């Protein structure tokens, strides 16, 4: 019962948005041709999913986001870790990272095409760029806030350098890794459509791009909702991981 | 003649132009419970940090069993003002932390379990063994920090205003708990405090530390035998000592204010 109630509460905001959507549609404020009704979009979505190639589009987009995110995190964790611990490194890298982070990935697309072509590598590279800079900043700002008291305490208990790393620093880093991954995931999905502007024939971004050339609003809406769904799904997975491994944190810190 | 364990020999410490500690000399003998009382910000913590091995003197030396202190070590347990309880470990695992380090590799599992149980019991944490520190009160965190330090079985306990953040009731409870565990397992202890009552109630020697730069102004023997209890607070000698020390400290406090 409790489980069911929890599930319903989670759905409530979406039901609310759909209700508003119907209200706007029926109010006549927007021309019907410019705003498909939710059920029309739902039918379009079902048709797309049955059509076959849409599953490939989803798969390619999810794959690109995951690859960009994973490579971004693989670099962001050690780099953010080192910059976070070392004040000198931080002073040197902080302005650079903020400079590159501020560049919109879409502005880099021409350069990416020049250097990496228009293949899969180019798209993943853009997502990697976006994920890395989003993640590294969360990592090192988190790391620099870690109190040295725990390291002092473990030294007085007899911990070696390696033990301090494995038993103190790693557990203290984990929350920041997960937060960084969540932030980077959001940024990666947000960058996806831009990345798939690079001559993509498949992918959710490409589907939206193609639909816009034909003014096919139903498909555009269906594509946006699909992106939102997968972004939310992946974020929920990361949140579940946080709850599982970071139960020790103050609830407001989650 | 008691065995001298710790010697501060003409110890000074400067940070740039700021002189924090000036020519401090005193000894701590085996089994001593020494308190350093003085105004906040006077450099008492620096003295403790030198013995703990977190910082070294600018001149003079701190000797531990005759050898200069070179860094922190498991022979000196430290209780910090901010507890330093590991938030990612449960109560039980916090206590076990020191025992699970490689330096205790040879110790049988059953013995470690026994030690953990003993301190869970002594520090009244048994019912909270699986709790996260975030769910503990300040007093319980302090008990946990004490249990964790004791479980690693140090020779010395160094305590830096460990009870400063606790309410009066909890603090007096902690005093008795500390006296109890000290009675059970005598350790040589150094306590930093600004509470004269706390210093007299717990220690057998009190050193009054001056306003910055820290100097030892006066060394007072506290003549009461252990075990002690709250009745001591009404003892005329306790009251006399308290008045005497309080006047000294208050004067230093005024000087410290003047220093800014």
Interface residues (C-beta under 8 A of the other chain):
Chain A: X147 X149 X150 X152 X153 X154 X155 X156 X157 X158 X159 X160 X163 X167 X168 X171 X172 X247 X248 X249 X250
Chain B: X52 X54 X71 X72 X73 X74 X76 X77 X78 X80 X82 X84 X86 X87 X88 X89 X97 X98 X101 X102 X103 X104 X132 X133 X134 X148 X149 X152 X154
